[in-house]
Amino acid sequence: MDTTSRPTGEGHPFGYFTQSFLDEYDHEDIQRMVREYDPDKEFVLVMLKPKDRISTYRVQTTTMR
């Protein structure tokens, strides 16, 4: 998610990238989380922020019972 992007009515600040694309991204947290996550129940969220800051999160889905 690119939080530095401002909606213009076309598109949105969200995107999906393959693991092979992210393998080439030189960021320690992104590399670690992508290596460790379980794609059957998790996803990795990368937030691009102003001043070249990046936050990464590993999010797990749950089943409602």
C-alpha positions as CSV (number, residue, x, y, z in Angstrom):
1,M,0.0,0.0,0.0
2,D,1.5,3.3,-1.1
3,T,0.3,5.9,1.5
4,T,2.2,8.6,-0.3
5,S,-0.2,8.2,-3.3
6,R,-3.3,10.4,-3.5
7,P,-6.4,9.0,-5.2
8,T,-7.3,10.8,-8.4
9,G,-10.4,8.8,-9.2
10,E,-8.4,6.3,-11.2
11,G,-6.8,3.3,-9.5
12,H,-5.9,3.0,-5.9
13,P,-2.8,2.9,-3.7
14,F,-3.0,-0.9,-3.3
15,G,-1.1,-3.5,-5.3
16,Y,-0.2,-7.1,-5.3
17,F,3.4,-8.3,-5.9
18,T,4.7,-11.8,-6.4
19,Q,7.3,-13.2,-4.1
20,S,9.8,-13.3,-6.9
21,F,9.3,-9.5,-7.4
22,L,9.8,-8.9,-3.7
23,D,12.9,-11.1,-3.5
24,E,14.7,-8.4,-5.4
25,Y,13.6,-5.6,-3.0
26,D,16.5,-4.8,-0.7
27,H,14.6,-4.4,2.7
28,E,15.4,-6.7,5.6
29,D,11.9,-6.9,7.1
30,I,10.2,-7.5,3.8
31,Q,12.6,-10.3,2.9
32,R,12.2,-12.0,6.3
33,M,8.4,-11.8,6.4
34,V,8.0,-13.0,2.8
35,R,10.4,-15.9,3.6
36,E,8.5,-16.9,6.7
37,Y,4.8,-16.3,5.9
38,D,2.3,-19.1,5.2
39,P,0.4,-18.1,2.0
40,D,-2.5,-20.4,2.8
41,K,-3.5,-18.3,5.8
42,E,-1.3,-15.1,5.8
43,F,-0.3,-12.2,3.7
44,V,2.5,-9.6,4.1
45,L,1.4,-6.0,4.0
46,V,4.0,-3.4,3.0
47,M,3.2,0.3,3.6
48,L,5.2,2.9,1.8
49,K,5.2,6.1,3.8
50,P,6.4,9.7,3.4
51,K,10.1,10.4,3.9
52,D,11.1,7.0,2.4
53,R,9.8,5.1,5.5
54,I,8.5,1.5,5.1
55,S,6.4,-0.6,7.6
56,T,5.8,-4.3,7.1
57,Y,3.2,-6.5,8.7
58,R,2.4,-10.2,8.6
59,V,-1.3,-10.6,8.8
60,Q,-3.0,-13.9,9.5
61,T,-6.6,-14.7,8.6
62,T,-8.9,-16.5,11.0
63,T,-12.0,-18.6,10.5
64,M,-15.2,-17.4,12.2
65,R,-17.0,-20.2,14.0
